[in-house]
Amino acid sequence: MNIEKLMQITIKPGIHIFVKVENFEEYKKRKNDIICCLHEFVDVLDECTLRHSEIVAIEYFQKEID
């Protein structure tokens, strides 16, 4: 069984965006980049930009996949 490592970003009104990460260190770096961003809009993925003020939580998950 494989383990998928994910960063979950929750935005208002409770929408979850999952970003695949290689490990916990990559998660910490990406989370820090998002939190420390001074701009109103944050690029999370190439095709995903979020409003900084709408981000409610950023969490790390490991999920077993078949």
N, C-alpha and C positions, 0 to 999 in steps of 0.2 A: 504494500500500500504506500502511496506517495503522499507527501504533505505539501499543500499549497500555502504559501505565505502571502498574506493580504494586508493592505492598509485600507481601513474603512474610514471614509470621510462622510460625516453626517452633516447635512445642510438643512436649513429651515425649509419646509415644514416636516422634517423627519425623513428626508430622502437620503438613501445610502448610495455612495459611490465606492466601488471596490477597485483598488489598484494593486496589481500583482507586484511584489517586491522579492528580491533575491534572499534577503535575510533581515534580521532585526536591526542591524547597523544601517542598512539602506533605508529602512522605515524611519529610524531616528533622524537621519540626514534629511530625508524628504519632508518629514513633519516639521523639523526645525526651519527648513527653507520656507515652508508655507507660513508658519507662525511669524517669522522674522520679516516677511515681505511687507514693505511699506506701501505698496500700491493697493488700490481698492480691488483690482481684479488679479487673481492668482491663476497661473497656468498649472494645472494638475497633470494633464496629459496633453499630447499634441492637439487633440481635438476636444479638450475639456478645459474651459476657463470658468472659475467660480468667483463670486463676489466674496471678498474676505469677510465682510460683516455677516454673511449668511452661514458661515462655517460654525457648527455647534460643537463637534467633537471629531478627533482624529484618533483612531485606535488600531492596534495590531492584532491580527488573528492568524491562527494556523488551522487549516481545514484539511481533513483527510479526504483524499480522492481515490477512486478505484483505478 
